Amino acid sequence: MKTVLGVLGVVLIIEGIGPLLVPQGWRAMIAQLSQQPDQQLRRIGGCLVVAGVVMAHFFL
């Protein structure tokens, strides 16, 4: 459980870097993503999940 919480903490740090350092660029990226069709967002989400699972497998 401790490892899961540690990994979640790292994810939150990485997710927070964008809005912290470049809020206007982050906002523009979110606006562009919101214009994408659902199928495209599912592909992006699926790729991120697969990449995360592969990284977790190799590094944990």
C-alpha positions in Angstrom: 0.0 0.0 0.0 2.9 2.3 0.8 4.3 1.9 -2.7 0.9 2.7 -4.3 0.6 5.9 -2.3 4.2 6.8 -3.2 3.5 6.3 -6.9 0.3 8.3 -6.6 2.3 11.1 -5.0 4.7 11.1 -8.0 1.8 11.2 -10.4 0.4 14.2 -8.6 3.7 16.0 -8.7 4.1 15.3 -12.5 0.5 16.4 -13.1 1.0 19.6 -11.2 4.1 20.7 -13.0 2.3 21.9 -16.1 -0.2 24.3 -14.5 2.4 25.4 -12.0 5.1 26.4 -14.6 3.2 27.2 -17.7 -0.5 27.8 -16.9 -1.4 29.4 -20.2 0.2 26.6 -22.3 -1.5 24.0 -20.1 -4.9 25.7 -20.5 -4.4 25.8 -24.3 -3.5 22.1 -24.3 -6.6 21.2 -22.3 -8.8 23.4 -24.6 -7.4 21.5 -27.6 -8.0 18.1 -26.0 -11.6 19.1 -25.2 -12.2 19.6 -28.9 -11.1 16.1 -29.8 -13.7 13.4 -30.6 -14.4 10.8 -27.9 -12.7 8.1 -29.9 -9.5 10.0 -30.1 -9.6 10.7 -26.3 -10.1 7.0 -25.7 -7.1 6.2 -27.8 -5.0 8.7 -25.9 -6.2 7.4 -22.6 -5.6 3.8 -23.6 -2.0 4.6 -24.7 -1.4 6.4 -21.4 -2.7 3.4 -19.4 -0.6 0.9 -21.4 2.5 3.1 -21.0 1.9 3.4 -17.3 1.4 -0.4 -16.9 4.6 -1.1 -18.8 6.6 1.4 -16.7 5.1 0.1 -13.5 6.0 -3.5 -14.5 9.6 -2.6 -15.2 10.3 -0.2 -12.4 8.3 -1.6 -9.5 
